[in-house]
Amino acid sequence: MTRQKLRVYVDGIGVWSPGLNDWNETRAVMQGVAAFVPVASVLPTPLVLPAAERRRCPATAKVALQVAAEACAMAACDPAQLPSVFASSHGDTEITDYMCRELAAAQPLSPTRFHNSVHNAASGYWTIAVGCRQSSNAISAGPLSFGYGLLEAATQAVSSDLSILLVAYDLAAPAPLSTVCGISHTFGVALVLSPSASTRSIAQMDARMDATRAADTFALPTGMGALLAGNPAARSLPLLSCIATGIVAQLDFTPFRWEITPCR
């Protein structure tokens, strides 16, 4: 790492959203091979969890665990050995809405749902599921959560010389909470980031701290504009498009601009 550049490689990707069940489907949509049809979908079942934990697992954790498991499988790495960074703008908005309603009505709260309201609930379920005792950070930076999560994960990967799992996710918020937080779609994405290239690397990412030209912009497939605008984690969609289509580009993921170079 130098003062001007921070470089990591993407070895695995996981994606889930209504209409995008995994990375293969997302890549097909980005390549124009398939249409994006954002139909209502049943939330994924995190089979990596024991049955007892699966019953208590909140919606955000279901999405986060689904994409995390897919990214690790694609990278062919042991998830128990990966430090992780979980990034979410608002955490579990369903539980936040529930608690606000119950407290306004002076009703007692469910201990299980209150337990799942903490911001690091998804990372906790993940480490339990895969038996991971490595470090796990849960961060929030509002609408910039993906960018700051990427910076945190990349910095950890380079400074520790270890692969890092990045998971970004947010849940569509129920009304009236949706009018406050602005999250209208559910989306989750996971990346396994490595400090060095390997045969499994599919993209190189360089943080341009001294960028002098404007970030690139390009059109996403029909229907994805609303997803991009309606979920902070979906700000990763231009990155996924670059990787899927093999385009070299500079993308603005505040606080830094990143140059994306597909490896294959």
C-alpha positions as CSV (number, residue, x, y, z in Angstrom):
1,M,0.0,0.0,0.0
2,T,1.3,3.5,-0.8
3,R,-0.1,6.9,0.0
4,Q,-1.7,7.1,-3.4
5,K,-3.1,3.6,-3.9
6,L,-4.8,0.8,-2.0
7,R,-5.3,-2.4,-4.0
8,V,-7.4,-5.5,-3.4
9,Y,-8.7,-8.3,-5.6
10,V,-12.2,-9.7,-5.7
11,D,-12.2,-13.5,-5.4
12,G,-15.9,-14.2,-4.7
13,I,-19.3,-12.5,-5.1
14,G,-22.7,-13.1,-3.6
15,V,-25.9,-11.2,-4.5
16,W,-29.5,-11.5,-3.4
17,S,-32.5,-9.3,-4.1
18,P,-36.0,-9.9,-5.3
19,G,-35.4,-10.9,-9.0
20,L,-31.7,-11.5,-8.4
21,N,-31.2,-14.9,-6.6
22,D,-27.4,-15.1,-6.9
23,W,-24.4,-13.8,-8.8
24,N,-25.0,-16.0,-11.9
25,E,-28.5,-14.4,-12.4
26,T,-27.1,-10.9,-11.7
27,R,-24.3,-11.4,-14.2
28,A,-26.7,-12.6,-16.9
29,V,-28.9,-9.5,-16.3
30,M,-25.8,-7.2,-16.4
31,Q,-24.7,-8.8,-19.7
32,G,-28.1,-8.3,-21.2
33,V,-28.7,-12.1,-21.5
34,A,-31.7,-12.0,-19.1
35,A,-34.2,-9.3,-18.1
36,F,-34.4,-7.9,-14.5
37,V,-37.8,-8.8,-13.1
38,P,-38.0,-7.6,-9.5
39,V,-40.9,-9.9,-8.5
40,A,-41.7,-10.5,-4.8
41,S,-39.5,-13.3,-3.5
42,V,-39.5,-15.4,-0.3
43,L,-36.4,-14.5,1.7
44,P,-33.6,-17.1,1.5
45,T,-33.2,-19.7,4.1
46,P,-29.8,-19.7,5.7
47,L,-29.0,-23.4,5.7
48,V,-25.6,-22.8,7.3
49,L,-27.4,-22.0,10.6
50,P,-28.5,-24.7,13.1
51,A,-32.2,-25.2,13.1
52,A,-32.7,-23.5,16.5
53,E,-30.9,-20.3,15.3
54,R,-32.6,-20.5,11.9
55,R,-36.0,-20.0,13.6
56,R,-34.8,-16.9,15.4
57,C,-32.9,-15.5,12.5
58,P,-34.2,-12.0,11.4
59,A,-34.8,-11.0,7.8
60,T,-31.6,-9.0,7.5
61,A,-29.5,-11.9,8.7
62,K,-31.2,-14.2,6.2
63,V,-30.1,-11.9,3.3
64,A,-26.6,-11.3,4.7
65,L,-25.9,-15.0,5.4
66,Q,-27.1,-16.0,1.9
67,V,-24.8,-13.6,0.1
68,A,-21.9,-14.3,2.5
69,A,-22.1,-18.0,1.9
70,E,-22.3,-17.6,-1.9
71,A,-19.2,-15.3,-2.0
72,C,-17.2,-17.7,0.2
73,A,-18.2,-20.7,-1.9
74,M,-17.1,-18.9,-5.1
75,A,-13.8,-17.9,-3.6
76,A,-13.3,-21.5,-2.4
77,C,-12.2,-20.3,1.1
78,D,-13.0,-21.5,4.6
79,P,-15.5,-19.0,6.0
80,A,-14.4,-19.9,9.5
81,Q,-11.0,-18.4,8.8
82,L,-12.2,-15.1,7.2
83,P,-12.3,-11.9,9.2
84,S,-15.4,-9.9,8.2
85,V,-16.9,-6.5,7.8
86,F,-20.7,-6.1,7.8
87,A,-22.1,-2.8,6.5
88,S,-25.7,-1.8,6.8
89,S,-27.3,1.7,6.7
90,H,-30.2,1.0,9.1
91,G,-29.9,-2.6,10.2
92,D,-33.2,-4.4,10.6
93,T,-35.9,-1.9,9.7
94,E,-38.7,-4.4,10.3
95,I,-37.6,-4.9,14.0
96,T,-37.1,-1.1,14.4
97,D,-40.7,-0.5,13.1
98,Y,-42.0,-3.2,15.4
99,M,-40.3,-1.8,18.5
100,C,-41.4,1.7,17.8
101,R,-45.0,0.6,17.4
102,E,-45.0,-1.6,20.6
103,L,-43.3,1.1,22.7
104,A,-45.8,3.7,21.4
105,A,-48.6,1.4,22.5
106,A,-46.9,0.7,25.9
107,Q,-46.7,-3.0,25.0
108,P,-43.9,-5.3,26.2
109,L,-41.2,-6.2,23.7
110,S,-40.4,-9.7,22.5
111,P,-37.0,-10.6,24.0
112,T,-36.0,-12.4,20.8
113,R,-36.9,-9.5,18.6
114,F,-35.2,-7.0,20.9
115,H,-32.1,-9.3,20.9
116,N,-32.1,-9.2,17.1
117,S,-32.4,-5.4,17.0
118,V,-28.7,-4.7,17.6
119,H,-26.7,-3.5,14.5
120,N,-24.3,-6.5,14.6
121,A,-27.0,-9.2,14.7
122,A,-26.2,-10.4,11.2
123,S,-22.5,-10.7,11.8
124,G,-23.3,-12.6,15.0
125,Y,-25.5,-15.1,13.2
126,W,-22.8,-15.5,10.6
127,T,-20.0,-16.2,13.0
128,I,-22.2,-18.7,14.9
129,A,-23.2,-20.4,11.6
130,V,-19.7,-21.0,10.3
131,G,-17.8,-21.3,13.6
132,C,-15.7,-18.2,12.9
133,R,-13.6,-16.8,15.7
134,Q,-11.9,-14.1,13.5
135,S,-12.6,-10.4,14.0
136,S,-16.0,-9.1,12.7
137,N,-16.9,-5.4,12.4
138,A,-20.4,-4.0,11.9
139,I,-20.5,-0.5,10.6
140,S,-23.0,2.1,9.4
141,A,-22.5,5.2,7.4
142,G,-26.0,6.0,6.3
143,P,-26.3,6.0,2.5
144,L,-22.5,5.7,2.1
145,S,-22.4,2.4,4.1
146,F,-21.2,0.4,1.1
147,G,-18.3,2.7,0.3
148,Y,-17.1,2.9,3.9
149,G,-17.5,-0.9,4.3
150,L,-15.4,-1.4,1.2
151,L,-12.7,1.0,2.6
152,E,-12.7,-0.8,5.9
153,A,-12.5,-4.3,4.4
154,A,-9.8,-3.3,1.8
155,T,-7.7,-1.6,4.5
156,Q,-7.9,-4.7,6.7
157,A,-7.0,-7.0,3.8
158,V,-3.9,-5.0,2.9
159,S,-2.7,-4.3,6.4
160,S,-3.2,-7.9,7.7
161,D,-2.3,-9.6,4.4
162,L,-5.4,-11.7,4.8
163,S,-8.6,-12.2,2.7
164,I,-11.6,-10.3,4.2
165,L,-15.3,-10.9,3.7
166,L,-17.4,-7.8,3.1
167,V,-21.2,-8.0,3.4
168,A,-23.5,-5.1,2.7
169,Y,-27.2,-5.3,3.1
170,D,-30.4,-3.3,3.9
171,L,-34.0,-4.4,4.1
172,A,-37.0,-2.6,2.5
173,A,-38.5,-0.5,5.3
174,P,-42.2,-0.7,6.2
175,A,-44.2,2.5,6.2
176,P,-44.0,5.1,7.7
177,L,-40.4,4.3,8.5
178,S,-39.6,4.1,4.8
179,T,-40.4,7.8,4.4
180,V,-37.6,8.6,6.8
181,C,-34.9,6.2,5.8
182,G,-35.6,6.0,2.1
183,I,-35.0,2.2,1.7
184,S,-37.7,0.9,-0.6
185,H,-36.0,-2.3,-1.8
186,T,-34.2,-5.3,-0.2
187,F,-30.7,-6.0,-1.4
188,G,-27.6,-7.8,-0.2
189,V,-24.1,-8.2,-1.7
190,A,-20.9,-9.9,-0.4
191,L,-17.3,-9.7,-1.7
192,V,-14.3,-11.8,-0.7
193,L,-11.4,-9.4,-1.0
194,S,-7.8,-10.5,-1.1
195,P,-4.6,-8.5,-0.9
196,S,-3.0,-10.4,-3.7
197,A,-4.0,-11.8,-7.0
198,S,-4.7,-15.5,-7.5
199,T,-6.2,-17.8,-10.2
200,R,-9.6,-17.1,-8.6
201,S,-9.4,-13.3,-8.8
202,I,-12.1,-11.9,-11.0
203,A,-11.4,-8.1,-10.6
204,Q,-8.7,-5.8,-9.3
205,M,-9.8,-2.7,-7.3
206,D,-7.5,0.3,-6.8
207,A,-8.5,3.2,-4.5
208,R,-7.7,6.4,-6.3
209,M,-6.9,8.8,-3.5
210,D,-5.5,11.3,-6.0
211,A,-8.1,10.9,-8.8
212,T,-8.2,13.9,-11.1
213,R,-10.9,12.9,-13.6
214,A,-14.6,12.4,-13.0
215,A,-16.0,9.0,-12.1
216,D,-17.4,7.0,-15.0
217,T,-21.2,6.7,-15.3
218,F,-23.1,4.2,-17.4
219,A,-26.6,2.9,-17.7
220,L,-27.7,-0.1,-15.7
221,P,-30.2,-2.6,-17.1
222,T,-33.9,-1.6,-17.2
223,G,-35.5,-1.5,-13.8
224,M,-32.3,-1.4,-11.8
225,G,-32.3,2.4,-11.4
226,A,-35.0,2.1,-8.7
227,L,-33.0,-0.6,-6.9
228,L,-29.9,1.6,-7.0
229,A,-31.8,4.5,-5.6
230,G,-33.8,2.5,-3.1
231,N,-31.1,0.7,-1.2
232,P,-27.6,1.9,0.1
233,A,-26.0,-1.6,-0.5
234,A,-27.2,-1.5,-4.1
235,R,-24.7,1.3,-4.8
236,S,-22.5,-1.7,-5.5
237,L,-24.4,-2.4,-8.7
238,P,-22.1,-0.4,-11.0
239,L,-19.2,-2.4,-9.6
240,L,-21.0,-5.7,-10.3
241,S,-21.8,-4.4,-13.8
242,C,-18.1,-3.7,-14.5
243,I,-17.1,-7.2,-13.4
244,A,-19.9,-8.9,-15.3
245,T,-19.2,-7.0,-18.6
246,G,-15.4,-6.7,-18.3
247,I,-15.4,-2.9,-18.4
248,V,-12.5,-0.9,-16.9
249,A,-13.9,2.1,-15.0
250,Q,-13.5,4.5,-12.1
251,L,-16.4,4.4,-9.7
252,D,-17.2,6.8,-6.9
253,F,-17.7,4.9,-3.6
254,T,-17.3,7.7,-1.1
255,P,-14.9,8.4,0.6
256,F,-12.7,7.2,-2.3
257,R,-12.9,6.6,-6.0
258,W,-12.1,3.1,-7.1
259,E,-10.6,1.9,-10.4
260,I,-12.1,-1.4,-11.4
261,T,-10.1,-3.7,-13.7
262,P,-11.6,-7.2,-14.5
263,C,-9.0,-10.0,-14.3
264,R,-10.9,-12.3,-16.6
